[in-house]
Amino acid sequence: MHSRATPALVAGVGYQKLTYEHFITLLRAKRIDLVVDIREHAFSFRPPFSRLLGGSLRADGIDYAHVQILGTPKWIRAMHRHGKNDDEFRALYREHLLAHTEGLVSLAEDFAGRRMALLCYEADPAQCHRSIVLAELAKRLPKSTPIFDLRKESDTHLKPVRS
């Protein structure tokens, strides 16, 4: 399904306020061949992004993997008050991530050479743990690997992690 000749690329994407069709359009625009779900639980109250997501993506020619260890633990999600304690949230999640580096190792090694998108919910990467995952992953990948957020390109104003 993917070609190792294709340059590796890592993007973040949040599905908040997206239709499945718009989501697929964002993925196809960057020729994403793998979506890695980094939610703690691959569940959503929005059916297109719930348990059937992997099957839907595969039907659209995109591989799917769920790396649960990269999800934000419930206790950290519960304490986060968007816009009020973002620094505390980011510090706690980074601490959790660095205590469980097997998820980052998996992304860097198991999916090497892929054009992958890390999936979570939040539209704004600054409000989501995926920006921390992208920043930590950037330290483990060749400097030539483009790393950015698809939502940044479509409807937010954040700078790429590395492009």
Secondary structure as GFF3:
##gff-version 3
##sequence-region A 1 163
A	DSSP	beta_strand	9	14	.	.	.	ID=ss1
A	DSSP	alpha_helix	20	29	.	.	.	ID=ss2
A	DSSP	beta_strand	34	37	.	.	.	ID=ss3
A	DSSP	three_ten_helix	47	49	.	.	.	ID=ss4
A	DSSP	alpha_helix	53	59	.	.	.	ID=ss5
A	DSSP	beta_strand	63	66	.	.	.	ID=ss6
A	DSSP	three_ten_helix	68	70	.	.	.	ID=ss7
A	DSSP	alpha_helix	74	79	.	.	.	ID=ss8
A	DSSP	alpha_helix	86	99	.	.	.	ID=ss9
A	DSSP	alpha_helix	102	105	.	.	.	ID=ss10
A	DSSP	pi_helix	106	110	.	.	.	ID=ss11
A	DSSP	beta_strand	115	120	.	.	.	ID=ss12
A	DSSP	three_ten_helix	125	127	.	.	.	ID=ss13
A	DSSP	alpha_helix	130	138	.	.	.	ID=ss14
A	DSSP	beta_strand	147	149	.	.	.	ID=ss15
A	DSSP	alpha_helix	150	155	.	.	.	ID=ss16
###
